[in-house]
Amino acid sequence: MVLTIDTKRLVLGIEYDGSSYHGWQRQSHAASVQSTLEKCLSQVANQNIKVTCAGRTDTGVHATSQVIHFDSSIQRPVNAWLKGGNSLLPDDISIRFAQYIDDDFHARFSAMSRSYLYIIDNHSIKPALMNRGLTWINTRLDVDKMNAATDYLKGEQDFSSFRSSRCQSHTAKRNVLSLGCSRYDNFIVIEITANAFLHHMVRNIVGLLLEIGDDRRDASWAKQVIEARDRCTAGVTAPSNGLYLVGVRYPDKFSLPSTPKAPLFLEQLLSTQAG
């Protein structure tokens, strides 16, 4: 898109708790993160603002590092967008950074990779606190078996077995750059980075790993599932509440600020457990 001389492009880093929203994308019948942001930014700009994101998250999915861009002919200082937007947003959405950027930047198409964390509370007793940001699994999971299974899911492959029936992508080929599971006492964190993701791909991969981790399946089942290229062969879709979009990588030339890899409470908790 070629911008007029009076129009500037902005990029914002967004953090949100997705528990109360019907996903990222604008909905006619329910609250979404996108529509909430657009309403507040339109008030700051005093004009209609439409935003584009790096990755559309599902209902109940969270983000520490969602990236959006929009164009505006209204010139405001960066702090006006940052502080003005945050003053209007609800408590479960926050603008973490804002900056003007070259008009060849695109939040979705300029992205080189996306990273997600899936956080599991692996304890026999269900949690009462932070349960909207964790997935509780009461059976002991074998992280070694889960990691053995991840070897079959890395690299560029056809991930048809892990896409939802509503996925609109014209190809199921994706390149999983890294995938691993780590235990921190009662917490398990699954980390995955890929060039892009299919609809429900992360949650479907997690669902498979959970079945392997609780000994319902062998690690080699992951190989059978990926080779089948059939969603019916895979496991259930994991719940959304443990999933976070935690990173979007762009070319260095755009000089975007760094953002937390995980929710701040989790970073502190995991560093304590690791120590």
N, C-alpha and C positions, 0 to 999 in steps of 0.2 A: 504494500500500500504506500502511495506517495502522499505525504502530508503537505498541507498548505503551509505557507510561510508563517502563519499565525498559530499553527497547531503544534503542540509538543506531546511527546510520548513519555509516559511515566511507568516505572516498574515498582511494584510493591511486594514486600514479603509478608505473608499472612500466616498467622497461627490461629487455630480454632479447635474447639471441642465440638465434634460433629453430632453429639448425642441428641440434640434437640432439632436437628435439621434433616430434611429429606434429601440428603446428599448435597453435592456442590451445585449442580445445574439448576437453573431457574425453573420453577414449577408453577403451574397455574393454580394448583389446588393445595399447596403446602409450602411452608417456609423452607428456604434453601440458603446456603452460605452465599452464593452468588447474588441472589436478589437482595439479601440484607446488606451486603457490601455496596452494591450499586445504588441502593436507596440513600445510604449515608454519604457516599462520595458525590452523588448528585447534589446533595444539600451543600456540601463544601464548595463545589464548583458552581452552584447555582445554574446548572445545565444538566441535561440528561447524560449520564455516564454509563457505558457498557464495557464490561471487563472481559478479558480472555485469560484463562488460567493454564498452568503447565500440565495439570492432570486433574480430571474430574473424579472426585472421590464419591463413594457410595454413601447411602444412608448410614449414619452412625460412625463413619470413619473420621478420624482426626487428622490434623496436620500441624507440624511445627514449622514447616518450610514450604508452604504453597507459594507459588510465584504468579503474579498477575501483571498484565499491562493494560493500559487504556490511553486514549488520545483525548486531549482537551485543548480548546482554544482559550480557556481561562487560565491565566498565568498566576500561580500561587507559589509562595516560597515552599520549599520541601517540608518544613516544619508545619505549615498550614495543612498540608495533606495528611501528615503523620498525626499531629496532635488533634487537629480538627476532626479527622476521621475517627480516631479513637474515642474522642469525647462523645460521639454520636452512636458508636457501635455498642451492642450488648456485651456483657462481661465475658461471653464465651467466644468472642472473635477479637483479635488484636492485630493491628498493623505493626510489624516489627521493624521495617525499614521502608523508606521511600526515596526515590531519586529519579531525576530526569535521565533519559537514555536515548541513544541514537535510534532513528526511526526504522533501522533494519533489524532491531531486536523484536522477537516474537516469543511470548512466554511459552508457547507450545512447540513451535517449529524450530526455534533456536536451541531447544534443550538437547543435550547429548545423552543424558541418562537421568533416571529417577530412582530414588531409594526409599524403601519402606522398612519400618520395624513392626513386628508383631509381638506383643507383650503378653505373656501367660503367667498367671498366678497359679503355680503348681503345688497346691496345698490341700490337705484333706478337709479343711474347714473353709467354708466360703467367706470371702471378704465382705465387709459392710462399707468400707471406705474405698474410694477411687474405683469402684466396681464398674463405672461407666467407661473407664479408660484401660481396663484389663480384661482378659478372658480367663475365667476360672476353670481349671481342669483338676479334678480331685484325685485322679489316678496318677501314680508316679510315672513320669515319662522318661524314656531312655534316650538321652540326648545323643549318645554315641551312634545309636541306630538311625536316628533322624539325620545326623550328619552324613552317615554312609549313604543314605538315600539321596541326599542333595547332589552327590556326584553325577547322578543320572540326569539332573535337571539343569545343568550349567551349559553355557555355550549357546550358539545359534541353532534353534530347533523349531519344529512345528509344535506349538502348544495348544492344538485343538482340544486336547483332553482337559484343558484347564480354562477354557473360555466358556462364558455363559451363553445360553441360547439367544440372549438379546444382544450379544456383541455385534457391532456393526462394522468392525474392521474388515477390509477386503482380503487380508492375509493373516494367518495365525502364526507366522514366523516372528520370533522375538529372540533377542540375544541376552541371556541372563549372564551378567558379568561376574556376579558373586552371589553366593547363597550359603548361609551358615547358621547354626544354632548354638547358643551359649547358655549355660546355667549359672545363675547367681543365687545360691541358696535355694529359696523357694520360687524364684523367678526364672523364667526362660525367655530369652529374646531371640527371635528369628529375624535375621537381616537379609534383605534381598535388594540387589541393584540390577537394573536392566536398561536397555536403550529405550524401551517403552513397554507398556503392559496392556494385555487384553482385559475386557470387562470381567471382573471377579477373578482374574488370574492369580493374584497374590493369595486371596482367601481360599481358593481351590487348592493351591499348592500347600498352604498351611493345613488344610483339612486332610490332605494325603499324609503329611508328616505326622499329624496327630495320631492317625490310625497306625502308623508304623511305630511311633514312640510308645504307644500303650500295648504293644505286642499283638495287636490284631492282625498285622501284616509284617512280612519280611521287608528288609530294605530294598531287595531286588524288585519288589512290586512297583516301585517308581519307574523302573525301566520298562516294565510291561505297559504301564499306563501311558507314558510318553510316546511309546511306539504305536499304541493302538489308535491314537489320534481320534479318540471318541470320548466325549464327556461322560457317557454312561459307565465307562470303566473305572472312573476315578471315585474318590470318596466324597463326603459331604462338604459343603461350603462352610468354612469356619466363620464364627460370629464376627461382626464388624467392629465391636467395641474395643478389641485389642489392637487395631490396625492404625498406624500413623504414617503419613507421608512426611519424610524427614529430610529429604534433600533432592534438589534438582541441579544438575551440573550444566553449566553453560561455557562457551568459549571464554578464555581469559580476557579477551579484548573488551568484554562488557563490564568487567570489574565490579561484579555484584558483591555485596557484603556477605560474610559468612554468617550462618545461622546455626542454632543448636541442632545437634544430630538427633537428640531425643528430648522429650519434655524435661524441663529443668529439674523437677522433683525426681524424675527417674535417673537422670545423670548423677545426681547427688547420691541416690540410693544405691545405684550400681557401683559407683566408685567406693562407697562404704563397704559393700559386700565383697568387692574384689580385693580391698585392702585387708 
